[in-house]
Structure formats: C-alpha cells, structure tokens
Amino acid sequence: MPVINVNAVSKSFGKKKVLDNVSFDIDEGEIFGLLGSNGAGKSTLTSIILGLEKPSSGEVYFFDKKKMSSVRKEIGFVPQEVAFYKDFTVDANMNFFAGIYGLKRGAAKKRIEYLLDWLAIKEYSKTKADLLSGGYQRLLNIAIALLHDPKVLFLDEPTVGLDPNMRKLFWEKILALKDSGKTIIITTHYMDEAERICSKVALMKKGKLLVIGKPVELIKKYGGIKVMILEVSEPVKEEDISRIKIVLKQSMVLARGKLLFIPLEQEHGLEKMLAVVQLLMGQGYNITSSTMKEPSLEEVFLNLTGEKMKAD
C-alpha cells in the first residue's frame, strides 16, 4: 500500500503553470528522491504534498485515501533553512517543540535524551543553536522533526553546505531511519547521493514528471554506455586506432595524447576490453592505468533533459 499517492496534480500561478499533471506513488519504507534542477517544480510539489499549498487540480492522499488534515501527526519535515530558535539552547529548542507536538513531560524527556544521543549532539545540549556548525544545525533540525516519531519524513536539500564527514554521518542516520520502517522523501540536486541512497527516484523538469523508477533500472535504460579510459606509454598511432575499431566493430574511439576513450556497450563489455588490451600490448604499448567510467544517474538526467543538473 502506498504511503503517499500524488494523483494528477497541477499548479498554476496566474498564467504560469509550474506543475503539469504529476502522478506517482511513494511506498512504505523506501527512500524516495524527488530530483530536478532550478524551476523543476520540486519545492511547489513538496509544499502541496505537505498541505502548505493547494493544487490547482489533482489530489494528494496519505495512507489509503486520507487527507493531510487527518495525518499531520504522522509527518515530519526538515527544511533546508534552520527551523528552530537560534537564541535558544539545543535543549530549550527540543523542549519547546516537544510542547508544540503535545508530548507530555516524561515522554518528552525520554524522547529528547534518545534523539540527542542518537544524533550525536548530546554534548551540545546547553549550547545556543546559533553557535552550532551548519552540520549540527541540520542534525538539530532532524531531531526536532523526529520528536513526535513520525512515520514519514520529508527532507529538503538535506546535505547542501555539509562537509564530507557530516554528509556521511547524515546519510548513516537517514538509512537507519529507513531500516526502522520510516518512509523518507528527499528533494535534491545531488545525483550521486540520490543514486546511492534512494530506493526510487522521480526526475522532473519544468513542472513535468519525466521518469520514475529505481536508480539502477533508470541508469540501465537511459544512462548510456560504459567508457573505458586507458592511459598508455605513448600516443596511439592512427593505424592502431583503426585496428581497435575493427576489433570492436565500432567507429567511436577517441585518442587524446596518451589517453584512449573507448565506449563499450553493456553486453560483452569485459571481453571487448580484454581484446583491446591484448591488441595494444601486441603492438608494443604499455598500459599504465585503466578506468571504467560507468553510466550514472547524472547521465540519465542529461540524456532525458539535454542539460546538466543545476542547483536551486
């Protein structure tokens, strides 16, 4: 059963249509990535799903045809911007929002202690939120959003501005939430993260849903081909490049100095790579390094839209 059903949602501001008949389901326990560059409609769609904006047409349902008004307590939202009081300490923020969520004092105390410990910010409990690093402020945002133990968690561009170590910690916690049974929805323009983390992704452009599916399936269908990059001891002669083309039965082989770029179809890629290596060594070249560039979600977006991903 889908946790969220987006059914034919459109949205216009005046004469400008920002969402155009968008439909998809988000299943329980998955990490769902809503991907697109500036102007794709991610933010507007997220606002509609969260009940912050009304669609011009279409509906959004939760947990088998329920409306947002009846399931608000099951939803948590982590915005890109800080969503706490900067002059409050971490502990004061947590207690304040626990009251907003209606948690009783005893239950709130246990929940706060658990979350601060689990998110590794307990040592900062008496620190003013404004003095936390950007990464720890993001973790505080998550802690607040999890106070009422929601079933579904939305995260808007969650790793923007985070250093690599904090990103690693962040995603470890998100994966742990998924493993605990929660459904996670993220909006992001970081294709590499979405490819590694998301169970399913939806790619959007200019308000339209282009494609939806598991990253590995989309990459296989739309990502293009592998590229073998070989570095050799000396520039490859034209006649040897011609030999490679004959062996591979293809016309596309690029040489740039001592580097060879060889596109390989998915089928029989390993056999073809070995054939090229044997040919080059037979002609007296030494291969100093080799790299296989796999197609990625970034290529999927490029191939479907004709443009590279741009940040919001």
C-alpha positions, 0 to 999 in steps of 0.5 A: 500500500502506498504511503503517499499517492500524488494523483494528477496534480497541477499548479498554476500561478496566474498564467504560469503553470509550474506543475503539469499533471504529476502522478506517482506513488511513494511506498512504505519504507523506501527512500524516495528522491524527488530530483530536478534542477532550478524551476523543476517544480520540486519545492511547489510539489513538496509544499502541496504534498505537505498541505502548505499549498493547494493544487490547482487540480489533482489530489494528494492522499496519505495512507489509503485515501486520507487527507493531510488534515487527518495525518499531520501527526504522522509527518515530519519535515526538515527544511533546508533553512534552520527551523528552530530558535537560534537564541535558544539552547539545543535543549530549550529548542527540543523542549519547546517543540516537544510542547508544540507536538503535545508530548507530555513531560516524561515522554518528552524527556525520554524522547529528547535524551534518545534523539540527542544521543542518537544524533550525536549532539548530546554534548551540545545540549546547553549550547545556543543553536546559533553557535552550532556548525551548519552540520549540527544545525541540520542534525538539530533540525532532524531531531526536532522533526523526529520528536513526535516519531513520525512515520514519514519524513520529508527532507529538503536539500538535506546535505547542501553546505555539509562537509564530507564527514557530516554528509556521511554521518547524515546519510548513516542516520537517514538509512537507519531511519529507513531500516526502522520502517520510516518512509523518507522523501528527499528533494535534491540536486545531488545525483550521486547521493540520490543514486546511492541512497534512494530506493526510487527516484522521480526526475522532473523538469519544468513542472513535468514528471519525466521518469520514475523508477529505481536508480539502477533500472533508470541508469540501465535504460537511459544512462548510456554506455560504459567508457573505458579510459586507458592511459598508455606509454605513448600516443596511439598511432592512427593505424592502431586506432583503426585496428581497435575499431575493427576489433570492436566493430565500432567507429567511436574511439577517441585518442587524446595524447596518451589517453584512449576513450573507448565506449563499450556497450553493456553486453560483452563489455569485459571481453571487448576490453580484454581484446583491446588490451591484448591488441595494444600490448601486441603492438608494443604499448604499455598500459599504465592505468585503466578506468571504467567510467560507468553510466550514472544517474547524472547521465540519465538526467542529461540524456532525458533533459539535454542539460546538466543538473543545476542547483536551486 
